[in-house]
């Protein structure tokens, strides 16, 4: 736990600078960009379903969305491309399985907190099988025999206990979230940290593992900013995220 606290303290200045830069920057069109054909209505009520969710921090969120798009284009995706070039497919798959297996611990805890005992049992079965027969999770032997991967996080747990999602929030690098889900990320991060502590790694090894995990997660995510070509991409993504989280909490 102290190692995790020290890391958080080291990252505070970096995160603070990122937030300042994102808040102070104003999105501009690229020199060769084509203006949207569809004009945005003056009255946001005319957006209908796209304006169904309150977005009181929209100014900040849109700037952060733009910042994330540029960080993705110039930093994250080039790293991901290089990672995929130098990493054999079998190694890449093994790393993905390993990180997914570590994530089962957080899912197991949150399943118990939501009284989803069948989900907790299936998750425990997956973790046990993959950690033993699957060589510490490098091989996913649980899915082929019928143990489906589950997904429960502390944001869902808070929603289960009646905590509202709160305002929509676009996080630096992490993307769409909400005040409740951003709070839940802290708990899940602590659970993941405890999982890595069990492996007996040093602080620098844990940091390296976390970095590889982040690269692997982005490599597995097919989303690309501004690839939709829609003038309403920000609104669409917000709508999809909010609806998706509502379904996750309700199930």
C-alpha angles and dihedrals in degrees: 000000000000089000090055092049091050091051091051091051091050091052096048096085091047094049090045092054091047092052092048092050092048094047094048097046121089117211113245131189117252114255092253097039120129116227113245113269092216113067117223110244118247091226109061089205086074089067088073112185091013089066095043093110124063114244107184092163094050095130092056093039094053092049090048090048090054091046091051091049092054093043088050093049100044104028118014102040095046088052091047092049091051091046091054092046096054099034118081113233092244091053092046091051091047092052091048090051091048094053092044089053092053088051090058089077093062090045091051093051094046091047090056091047088055093045090242093144096166090055090046091051093049091047091049089050091051093049093048095048096044094044092053113024090024094058100248091325098305089120122045103221095153100067097056091053094051107271101130120207113252130203121212125151135176092259087062090046091054089048090050089056092051102265110147120232093244123203121345111259133190109209125209109270092340095075129200117030141127135235090264096045093046088054090049090054089068092058093045090049090054091050091050090048091053089050091055092044088060088061089062095233126161120246095258091048091051090049091051091048091050090051092052089047091055092049091047092049092052091046090057094049112089095194117118123188117248091002092121093069089217124135086217099053093122091052093045093052092047091050093048093048095048093046092046092052092048089055092047093051094044098050 
